[in-house]
Amino acid sequence: MVWLDIALLPAYAASLTSGAICPRPLESDPPHVELLLLSRSEPHSVELDGLLSLVREQVASM
């Protein structure tokens, strides 16, 4: 059985791929996607707190 996986990645991800991955750019403008991020109010891991901090910084700069 042969598997074929497809993923939409940002352009910079092409430089992070191995020879087993064949990145191709989109032929048209990239789609605009609205994202929603939710998290529980209970204590988070250090990693999740870091992600939430980065997201808050990005939203504040918009």
ZAMI-698413 format. One line per 8 residues: number of its first residue (from 1); their letters; for each residue z, y, x of N, C-alpha, C, O, CB. Coordinates in Angstrom, 3 decimals. Atoms other than C-alpha are relative to their C-alpha. Glycine has a CB too. Layout:
NUM> a> Z Y X Z Y X Z Y X Z Y X Z Y X | ...
This chain:
1> mvwldial> 0.000 -1.175 0.847 0.000 0.000 0.000 0.000 1.243 0.896 0.726 1.299 1.888 1.227 -0.004 -0.965 | 0.088 -1.253 -0.744 -0.883 3.460 1.292 0.636 1.105 -0.828 0.364 1.238 -2.021 -1.477 0.347 0.351 | -0.658 -1.121 0.686 1.249 6.466 0.417 -0.652 1.304 0.405 -0.980 1.506 1.575 1.513 0.036 0.317 | 0.522 -1.334 -0.255 -0.108 9.974 0.131 0.970 0.986 -0.627 1.118 1.032 -1.848 -1.455 0.177 -0.568 | -0.948 -1.002 0.488 2.456 12.736 -0.161 -0.590 1.381 0.175 -1.282 1.650 1.157 1.352 -0.107 0.736 | 0.478 -1.377 -0.036 1.659 16.366 -0.896 1.190 0.921 -0.195 2.047 0.659 -1.040 -1.091 0.255 -1.084 | -1.095 -0.966 0.127 4.005 19.329 -0.444 -0.535 1.401 0.231 -1.431 1.598 1.052 1.145 -0.317 0.998 | 0.305 -1.408 -0.255 3.708 23.109 -0.673 1.064 0.536 0.945 2.255 0.516 0.637 -0.052 0.836 -1.334
9> lpayaasl> -0.905 -0.503 -1.026 5.231 24.624 2.449 -0.444 1.389 0.426 -1.621 1.727 0.298 0.047 -0.956 1.216 | 0.408 -1.300 -0.525 5.305 28.125 3.905 -0.877 -0.197 1.244 -0.793 -1.227 1.911 1.244 0.871 0.338 | 0.960 0.112 -1.107 2.639 28.797 6.556 0.676 -0.311 1.333 0.126 -1.055 2.146 -0.795 1.286 0.127 | -0.655 0.238 -1.290 5.158 28.811 9.410 0.365 -1.472 0.200 0.563 -1.900 1.337 1.255 0.859 0.113 | -0.374 1.408 -0.115 5.987 25.155 8.660 -1.061 -0.811 0.738 -0.754 -1.880 1.265 0.234 -0.593 -1.380 | 1.064 0.720 -0.706 2.628 24.107 10.153 0.340 -0.171 1.474 -0.029 -1.177 2.080 -1.335 0.738 -0.146 | -0.364 0.103 -1.417 4.029 24.800 13.626 1.154 -0.975 0.228 1.452 -1.313 1.373 0.374 1.372 0.544 | -1.145 0.903 -0.116 6.972 22.472 12.915 -0.365 -1.451 -0.299 0.500 -2.325 -0.242 1.102 0.447 -0.933
17> tsgaicpr> 0.398 1.345 0.408 4.953 19.406 11.893 -0.375 -0.861 1.198 -0.643 -0.356 2.288 -1.167 0.068 -0.973 | 0.408 0.947 -1.037 4.158 16.292 13.903 -1.465 -0.384 -0.218 -2.102 0.081 -1.163 0.913 -1.268 -0.011 | 1.383 0.446 0.128 0.793 14.624 14.426 -0.246 -0.847 -1.237 -1.394 -1.032 -1.643 -0.393 -0.774 1.213 | 0.137 0.830 1.197 1.478 12.430 11.387 -0.188 0.843 -1.256 -0.482 0.311 -2.327 1.219 -0.896 -0.158 | 0.120 -0.908 1.144 1.340 15.491 9.116 -1.202 0.899 0.226 -1.387 1.433 1.320 1.302 0.847 -0.199 | 1.225 -0.791 -0.100 -1.892 17.348 8.427 0.103 1.226 -0.910 -0.304 1.156 -2.070 -1.243 -0.857 -0.373 | -0.157 -1.186 0.860 -1.098 20.880 7.155 -1.338 0.676 -0.283 -2.200 0.759 0.592 0.956 1.005 0.651 | 1.204 -0.726 0.406 -3.801 22.758 5.248 0.426 1.245 -0.758 1.316 1.170 -1.606 -0.941 -0.893 -0.874
25> plesdpph> -0.345 -1.221 0.746 -3.648 26.375 4.029 -0.573 -0.052 -1.414 -1.553 -0.750 -1.673 -0.521 1.255 0.738 | 0.547 -0.137 1.350 -4.151 27.198 0.365 -1.277 0.824 0.080 -1.378 1.723 0.915 1.035 0.662 -0.972 | 1.258 -0.735 -0.011 -7.647 28.470 -0.385 0.112 1.357 -0.672 -0.719 2.234 -0.437 -1.072 -0.809 -0.673 | -0.183 -1.277 0.691 -6.354 31.286 -2.568 1.364 0.579 0.367 2.096 0.010 1.177 -0.128 -0.176 -1.545 | -1.303 -0.603 -0.251 -3.363 33.595 -2.551 1.106 -0.960 -0.427 0.953 -1.687 -1.408 0.133 1.346 -0.746 | -1.093 0.889 0.386 -0.060 31.740 -2.635 0.562 0.388 -1.362 0.544 1.561 -1.735 1.110 0.027 1.056 | -0.545 -0.302 1.326 1.542 31.450 -6.060 1.304 0.781 0.100 2.040 0.658 1.080 0.225 -1.290 -0.789 | -1.281 -0.702 0.100 4.403 33.732 -7.077 0.934 -0.893 -0.807 0.611 -1.298 -1.924 -0.160 1.429 -0.668
33> vellllsr> -0.941 0.899 0.660 7.419 31.644 -7.981 1.347 0.697 -0.117 1.889 1.188 0.873 0.135 -1.341 0.775 | -1.342 -0.530 0.194 10.640 32.912 -9.500 0.978 -1.159 0.105 0.785 -2.207 -0.511 0.135 0.734 -1.375 | -0.993 1.047 -0.200 13.655 30.902 -8.416 1.338 0.426 -0.576 1.660 1.613 -0.625 0.141 -0.335 1.487 | -1.339 -0.229 0.507 17.090 30.594 -9.924 0.941 -0.873 0.812 0.701 -2.070 0.970 0.102 -0.309 -1.533 | -0.966 0.741 -0.802 20.062 29.569 -7.797 1.342 0.039 -0.699 1.866 1.113 -0.997 0.106 0.579 1.436 | -1.314 0.120 0.631 23.267 28.329 -9.385 0.899 -0.822 0.901 0.435 -1.736 1.583 -0.104 -0.643 -1.411 | -0.969 0.832 -0.711 26.408 26.992 -7.769 1.319 0.025 -0.758 1.599 0.949 -1.522 0.195 0.487 1.467 | -1.309 0.067 0.639 29.821 25.937 -8.942 0.941 1.009 0.643 0.745 1.412 1.789 0.584 -1.423 0.096
41> sephsvel> -0.951 -0.976 -0.542 32.725 28.321 -8.495 1.059 -0.656 0.876 1.802 0.037 1.571 0.675 0.758 -1.133 | -0.998 0.683 -0.823 34.859 25.672 -6.818 -0.367 0.127 1.479 -1.479 0.545 1.802 0.117 -1.493 -0.405 | 0.272 -0.167 -1.442 35.127 25.618 -3.008 -1.285 -0.706 0.438 -1.605 -1.801 -0.025 1.176 -0.532 0.819 | 1.269 0.517 -0.509 31.849 25.056 -1.154 0.156 -0.447 1.442 1.140 -0.127 2.109 -1.108 1.060 -0.113 | 0.061 0.352 -1.415 30.965 23.520 2.163 -0.398 1.237 0.798 -0.904 2.211 0.240 -1.004 -1.168 0.246 | 0.387 -1.101 -0.885 30.408 25.812 5.130 -1.513 0.211 -0.069 -1.985 1.348 -0.056 0.444 -0.284 1.463 | 1.454 -0.086 0.057 26.686 25.017 4.931 -0.471 0.695 -1.275 -1.356 1.550 -1.229 -0.612 -1.391 0.091 | 0.394 -0.638 1.256 26.408 25.986 1.272 0.405 1.465 -0.014 -0.346 2.308 -0.504 0.623 -0.729 -1.192
49> dgllslvr> -0.409 -1.407 -0.083 28.395 29.172 1.870 -0.987 0.801 0.846 -1.299 1.946 0.518 1.421 0.117 0.589 | 0.994 -0.671 -0.834 25.921 30.050 4.638 -1.299 0.241 -0.745 -1.884 1.320 -0.644 -0.270 -0.811 1.245 | 1.220 -0.154 0.793 22.943 29.443 2.347 0.174 1.082 -1.051 -0.702 1.932 -1.212 -0.381 -1.326 -0.667 | -0.247 -1.015 1.027 24.474 31.525 -0.446 0.047 1.397 0.608 -0.438 2.352 0.002 1.310 -0.293 -0.740 | -0.055 -1.294 -0.683 25.147 34.340 2.021 -1.407 0.494 0.338 -1.720 1.667 0.133 0.850 -0.103 1.281 | 1.380 -0.382 -0.321 21.514 34.323 3.198 -0.762 0.424 -1.246 -1.504 1.406 -1.219 -0.729 -1.156 0.685 | 0.690 -0.337 1.248 20.241 34.351 -0.384 0.465 1.360 -0.501 -0.354 2.178 -0.921 0.248 -1.084 -1.076 | -0.521 -1.299 0.453 22.533 37.260 -1.297 -0.565 1.143 0.840 -0.902 2.197 0.299 1.538 0.013 0.064
57> eqvasm> 0.567 -1.031 -0.875 21.294 39.239 1.733 -1.453 0.287 -0.376 -1.864 1.446 -0.435 0.092 -0.435 1.480 | 1.405 -0.178 0.366 17.663 38.654 0.738 -0.141 0.731 -1.324 -0.986 1.615 -1.462 -0.703 -1.347 -0.075 | 0.062 -0.649 1.313 18.280 39.669 -2.868 0.392 1.463 0.123 -0.219 2.323 -0.510 0.919 -0.719 -1.012 | -0.453 -1.385 -0.171 20.137 42.809 -1.766 -1.069 0.860 0.669 -1.129 2.066 0.427 1.289 0.038 0.826 | 1.024 -0.775 -0.708 17.201 43.841 0.448 -1.263 0.207 -0.835 -2.181 0.896 -0.390 -0.362 -0.691 1.301 | 1.200 -0.128 0.843 14.672 43.602 -2.415 0.016 1.301 -0.766 -0.911 1.581 -1.526 -0.109 -1.174 -0.976
